[in-house]
Amino acid sequence: MGTLLTYGSKKRLFFTNASGLLTQQARQLLRAHPEVEYMVGLLPFNTNQPAQLLIPEQAHYTKGYSYAKNTTYASTAIQHIQARPTAAVFEKQVEQALAALQQTPPLQKLVMARHLDLQLSQALDRTALLDALWQKNPKGYTYAIPLDNSTDPATFLGASPELLLRKQANRVYLNPLAGTALRDLADPEQDQRIAQQLQASAKDRHEHAIVIENILEALSPFCDHLTAATTPSLVSTATLWHLSTEIHGELKSPYADALTLALAVHPTPAVCGHPTLLARDLIESIESEHRGFFAGAVGWMNQAGDGEWAVAIRCAHYQNQQLRLSAGAGIVIGSGAQAERIETGNKLRTMLNALQIPDEQIQQGITQ
């Protein structure tokens, strides 16, 4: 893991992968700019929608994280907060998802999303928020991508705990997460009990297994060797426990590049469902809000085809003093509508805590 800092934009292009040509377009873009080592990319949830490929004017990559200034982020003043959909509507959508799982035999999982729209009282200090996200989530993948070239650009930013894929030479590494529980930091013993209950949960282990099986199937055509742990381990963030599995692969020659591999597994069942296309279409028929880059992927690729991509979660889209936060919950047979709604609220806390929003406003937003 390292830090990629970019400055300016020589070229910013939007392509879809509807015809399977996104990787080819990315390679052409890199070849057209041999003076720049890195391309930055932002993939949407639905790759039939435009992805963003950016060639920066300057780029610097360092091992580890070299950005954070250890500043204190001032509390963000919120004029208005609105859940989309509301708690009641989201729970109805979960019930629709459960009905679809029961009525459509190939379908094993759907991930349903919920958003919070925040109207800010002033412009967001994106640099300070990025720093606060890293300080609170030092083991994650912190990102901020401007979506245009204006002086006050729309920005997609967040702190993902989940690596989609890292590729270096003939090696590929993935670390999917699926299965979540809210931590109890005030009581270490209870916190450990929560972790153990998550690891023993049949529902969460089933949800996790679907993700791992899907990724192994998607990657196998590219690999000579592919290994994954037989049982999930536990990883923690500042607010959550997750079930985690490390996957290692040795690529076939000639080696596929990082974007090709990322597109082969994206969207994983951790953010979409399984089977992928059926799940995606059902999600878009049930959900009332467009996901955009939420549950997409954010990362980079260099001239050699190496790169690193994170799942675009624990995120927000900012524009003109408006901030949309997004989170999702995996629905399988045995899921409960209220529990899954609570899970989305727990995941939204990553951004809400970094924004230093008072707890009463957090509760108002995630329960309305």
C-alpha positions in Angstrom: 0.0 0.0 0.0 1.2 3.5 -0.8 0.2 7.1 -1.5 -0.4 8.4 -5.0 -0.7 12.2 -5.1 -1.6 13.9 -8.4 -1.7 17.5 -9.5 -3.6 19.0 -12.4 -5.1 17.2 -15.4 -3.6 16.8 -18.8 -6.5 14.7 -20.0 -9.8 13.7 -18.4 -11.9 11.3 -20.4 -15.2 9.4 -19.8 -15.7 6.0 -21.3 -18.1 3.1 -20.7 -17.2 -0.5 -20.7 -20.4 -1.4 -22.6 -18.4 -2.8 -25.5 -15.6 -4.2 -23.3 -13.2 -1.6 -24.6 -12.4 0.4 -21.5 -9.0 -1.3 -20.9 -8.0 -0.7 -24.5 -9.0 3.0 -24.2 -7.0 3.3 -20.9 -3.9 1.8 -22.6 -4.2 4.2 -25.5 -4.5 7.1 -23.1 -1.3 6.0 -21.3 0.6 5.5 -24.5 -0.4 8.9 -25.7 1.2 10.4 -22.5 4.5 8.5 -22.0 5.9 11.3 -20.0 3.4 10.5 -17.1 3.7 7.2 -15.3 0.3 7.0 -13.8 -3.4 7.1 -14.9 -6.1 7.5 -12.2 -9.4 5.8 -12.7 -12.9 5.9 -11.2 -15.3 3.1 -12.2 -19.1 3.4 -11.7 -21.1 0.7 -10.1 -22.7 -0.1 -13.4 -19.9 -0.2 -16.0 -22.4 0.6 -18.8 -22.2 4.1 -17.3 -19.2 6.3 -17.9 -16.0 5.6 -16.1 -13.5 8.5 -15.5 -9.9 8.1 -16.7 -7.5 10.9 -15.7 -3.9 11.6 -16.8 -2.5 14.0 -14.2 0.0 16.7 -15.0 2.2 15.4 -12.1 2.1 12.3 -10.0 4.2 11.1 -7.1 3.9 7.6 -5.6 5.4 6.8 -2.2 5.3 3.7 0.0 3.1 4.1 3.0 0.9 7.2 3.6 2.6 10.5 3.3 -0.2 13.0 3.2 -1.8 13.4 6.7 -0.9 16.6 8.5 -2.4 15.4 11.9 -4.7 18.4 12.0 -8.1 18.6 13.8 -11.0 18.7 11.5 -13.6 21.2 12.6 -17.2 20.0 12.9 -19.2 20.4 9.7 -22.3 22.5 10.2 -25.3 20.8 8.6 -28.4 22.8 7.6 -30.4 19.8 6.6 -30.1 16.0 6.5 -32.3 13.7 4.5 -32.2 9.9 4.2 -32.8 8.5 0.7 -34.7 6.3 0.9 -36.2 6.7 4.3 -35.9 3.9 6.9 -39.4 2.6 6.2 -38.9 2.6 2.4 -35.5 1.0 2.6 -36.9 -1.8 4.8 -39.6 -2.4 2.1 -36.9 -2.5 -0.5 -35.1 -5.2 1.5 -38.3 -7.2 1.7 -38.5 -6.9 -2.1 -35.0 -8.2 -2.4 -35.8 -11.1 -0.1 -38.9 -11.9 -2.2 -36.7 -11.9 -5.3 -34.2 -14.2 -3.7 -37.0 -16.7 -2.9 -38.6 -16.4 -6.3 -35.5 -16.4 -8.6 -33.5 -19.7 -7.9 -30.2 -18.6 -9.5 -30.2 -15.4 -7.3 -28.2 -15.8 -4.1 -27.5 -12.3 -2.9 -28.5 -8.7 -3.5 -26.8 -5.6 -2.0 -29.2 -2.7 -1.3 -28.0 0.8 -0.9 -29.0 3.8 1.2 -27.9 7.4 1.0 -27.8 10.5 3.3 -28.0 13.9 1.6 -26.4 16.7 3.7 -26.9 20.3 3.0 -23.8 22.1 4.4 -23.8 25.7 5.7 -20.5 26.4 3.9 -18.1 25.0 1.4 -16.5 21.6 2.4 -12.9 21.7 3.3 -12.0 18.6 1.2 -8.3 18.6 2.1 -9.0 18.7 5.8 -11.7 16.0 5.5 -9.3 13.7 3.5 -6.8 14.1 6.3 -9.4 13.3 9.0 -10.5 10.2 7.1 -7.0 8.9 7.0 -6.3 9.7 10.7 -9.5 7.7 11.6 -8.9 4.9 9.0 -5.1 4.5 8.7 -5.3 0.9 7.4 -7.8 1.7 4.7 -7.7 3.2 1.2 -8.3 6.9 1.4 -9.1 8.7 -1.8 -10.4 12.0 -3.2 -11.0 12.3 -7.0 -12.0 15.7 -8.6 -14.8 15.0 -11.1 -14.1 18.1 -13.3 -11.4 20.7 -13.9 -13.1 23.7 -12.4 -11.6 25.7 -9.5 -14.2 24.3 -7.1 -14.7 20.8 -8.6 -17.3 18.2 -7.7 -15.4 15.6 -5.7 -15.8 11.9 -4.9 -14.0 10.9 -1.7 -13.9 8.4 1.0 -12.0 5.8 3.1 -12.6 2.3 1.8 -11.6 -0.7 4.0 -11.7 -3.0 1.0 -9.0 -3.7 -1.5 -10.5 -4.8 -4.8 -7.2 -5.8 -6.5 -3.5 -5.1 -6.5 -1.4 -6.3 -9.4 2.4 -6.2 -9.6 4.3 -8.0 -12.4 2.8 -11.5 -12.5 1.3 -11.4 -9.0 -2.2 -10.4 -8.0 -3.6 -9.9 -4.5 -7.2 -9.3 -3.4 -8.8 -8.8 0.0 -12.6 -8.9 -0.2 -14.7 -8.1 2.8 -18.3 -9.3 3.4 -20.1 -9.7 6.7 -20.2 -6.8 9.1 -20.8 -5.9 12.8 -20.7 -2.7 14.7 -17.9 -2.5 17.2 -18.2 -1.6 20.9 -15.1 0.5 21.6 -16.3 1.4 25.1 -16.2 -2.2 26.2 -13.2 -4.3 24.9 -14.7 -7.5 26.2 -18.0 -6.9 24.5 -16.2 -5.8 21.3 -14.4 -9.2 21.2 -17.7 -11.0 21.8 -19.2 -9.1 18.8 -16.2 -10.2 16.7 -16.6 -13.8 17.7 -20.3 -13.8 17.0 -19.7 -12.4 13.6 -17.1 -15.1 12.8 -19.6 -17.7 13.9 -22.6 -16.3 12.1 -23.9 -18.8 9.5 -25.7 -15.9 7.7 -22.6 -13.8 7.4 -20.3 -16.7 6.5 -22.7 -17.7 3.8 -22.7 -14.1 2.4 -18.9 -14.1 2.5 -18.6 -17.4 0.8 -20.6 -16.2 -2.1 -18.2 -13.3 -2.6 -15.1 -15.5 -2.5 -16.5 -18.2 -4.9 -17.4 -15.5 -7.4 -14.0 -13.8 -7.4 -12.2 -17.1 -7.7 -14.3 -18.0 -10.7 -13.8 -14.6 -12.4 -10.0 -14.6 -11.9 -9.3 -18.3 -12.7 -9.0 -17.7 -16.5 -6.2 -15.2 -15.9 -4.1 -17.2 -13.4 -1.9 -20.3 -13.3 -2.2 -20.5 -9.6 -4.9 -19.0 -7.3 -5.3 -19.6 -3.6 -7.6 -18.4 -0.9 -7.9 -19.1 2.8 -10.5 -21.8 3.5 -12.1 -19.8 6.4 -12.5 -16.0 6.8 -10.5 -14.0 9.3 -11.5 -10.9 11.1 -10.4 -7.3 10.3 -11.5 -4.1 12.1 -11.9 -0.5 11.2 -12.5 2.4 13.6 -16.2 1.5 13.8 -16.8 -2.0 12.3 -15.7 -5.7 12.3 -15.6 -7.4 8.9 -15.1 -11.0 7.7 -12.0 -11.0 5.4 -10.3 -13.4 3.0 -6.9 -12.9 1.4 -6.6 -14.2 -2.2 -3.3 -14.6 -4.0 -2.7 -15.4 -7.6 0.1 -16.0 -10.1 -0.9 -14.6 -13.5 -0.5 -16.4 -16.8 1.8 -14.9 -19.4 1.2 -12.5 -21.1 0.0 -10.8 -17.9 -3.3 -9.0 -17.9 -3.0 -5.4 -16.7 -4.5 -4.1 -13.4 -7.6 -2.5 -15.0 -8.4 -5.7 -17.0 -8.3 -7.7 -13.8 -10.3 -5.1 -11.8 -13.0 -5.1 -14.5 -13.1 -8.9 -14.4 -14.1 -9.0 -10.8 -16.1 -5.7 -10.5 -18.7 -5.4 -9.2 -18.1 -8.2 -6.7 -21.0 -9.8 -4.8 -19.8 -7.7 -1.8 -21.4 -4.6 -3.4 -23.7 -6.0 -6.0 -24.9 -9.6 -5.6 -24.7 -12.9 -7.4 -25.1 -13.7 -10.3 -23.7 -10.3 -11.1 -25.8 -9.1 -14.1 -29.1 -10.5 -12.7 -28.4 -8.9 -9.3 -27.4 -5.6 -10.9 -30.6 -5.4 -13.0 -32.8 -6.3 -10.0 -31.0 -3.7 -7.8 -31.6 -1.0 -10.3 -35.3 -1.9 -10.6 -35.8 -1.8 -6.9 -33.6 1.2 -5.8 -35.0 4.6 -6.4 -31.6 6.4 -6.3 -28.9 6.3 -8.9 -25.6 4.9 -7.4 -23.1 6.7 -9.7 -19.6 5.9 -8.4 -20.7 4.5 -5.1 -19.9 0.7 -5.0 -17.7 1.3 -8.0 -13.9 1.2 -7.9 -11.2 3.8 -7.5 -7.5 3.3 -8.3 -4.6 3.7 -10.6 -2.6 1.9 -13.3 1.0 2.7 -14.5 2.6 2.4 -17.8 3.7 -1.2 -17.0 0.1 -2.2 -16.3 0.6 -2.6 -12.6 -1.8 -0.9 -10.3 -4.1 -0.9 -7.3 -7.9 -0.6 -7.0 -10.1 -0.2 -4.0 -13.8 -0.8 -3.7 -15.5 2.7 -3.7 -17.4 2.4 -0.4 -17.5 4.5 2.8 -17.7 7.4 0.5 -19.4 10.7 -0.4 -20.1 12.8 -3.5 -19.6 16.5 -2.9 -20.8 19.4 -5.0 -21.9 23.0 -4.3 -22.2 22.6 -0.5 -24.2 19.3 -0.9 -22.8 16.0 0.3 -24.2 12.6 -0.5 -23.0 9.8 1.7 -23.7 6.2 0.6 -23.6 2.7 2.2 -25.0 -0.8 1.4 -26.0 -4.0 3.0 -25.8 -7.5 1.6 -29.2 -9.4 1.5 -29.3 -13.2 1.6 -32.0 -15.6 2.7 -32.2 -15.1 6.4 -31.5 -11.4 6.4 -33.8 -9.1 8.4 -35.0 -5.8 7.0 -34.5 -3.8 10.2 -31.0 -5.3 10.8 -29.9 -4.5 7.3 -31.1 -0.9 7.6 -29.1 -0.6 10.9 -26.1 -2.0 9.1 -26.2 0.8 6.5 -26.3 3.3 9.3 -23.3 1.7 10.9 -21.4 2.0 7.7 -22.4 5.6 7.2 -20.6 6.4 10.4 -17.2 6.3 8.8 -17.9 9.5 6.9 -20.2 11.0 9.6 -17.5 10.6 12.3 -14.8 12.1 10.0 -17.1 15.1 9.4 -17.3 15.5 13.2 -21.1 15.7 13.0 -22.8 15.7 16.5 -24.2 12.4 17.5 -27.8 13.7 17.7 -27.7 14.7 14.0 -26.1 11.3 13.2 -29.0 9.5 14.9 -31.5 11.7 13.1 -30.0 10.9 9.8 -29.5 7.2 10.0 -32.9 6.5 11.7 -35.2 8.7 9.7 
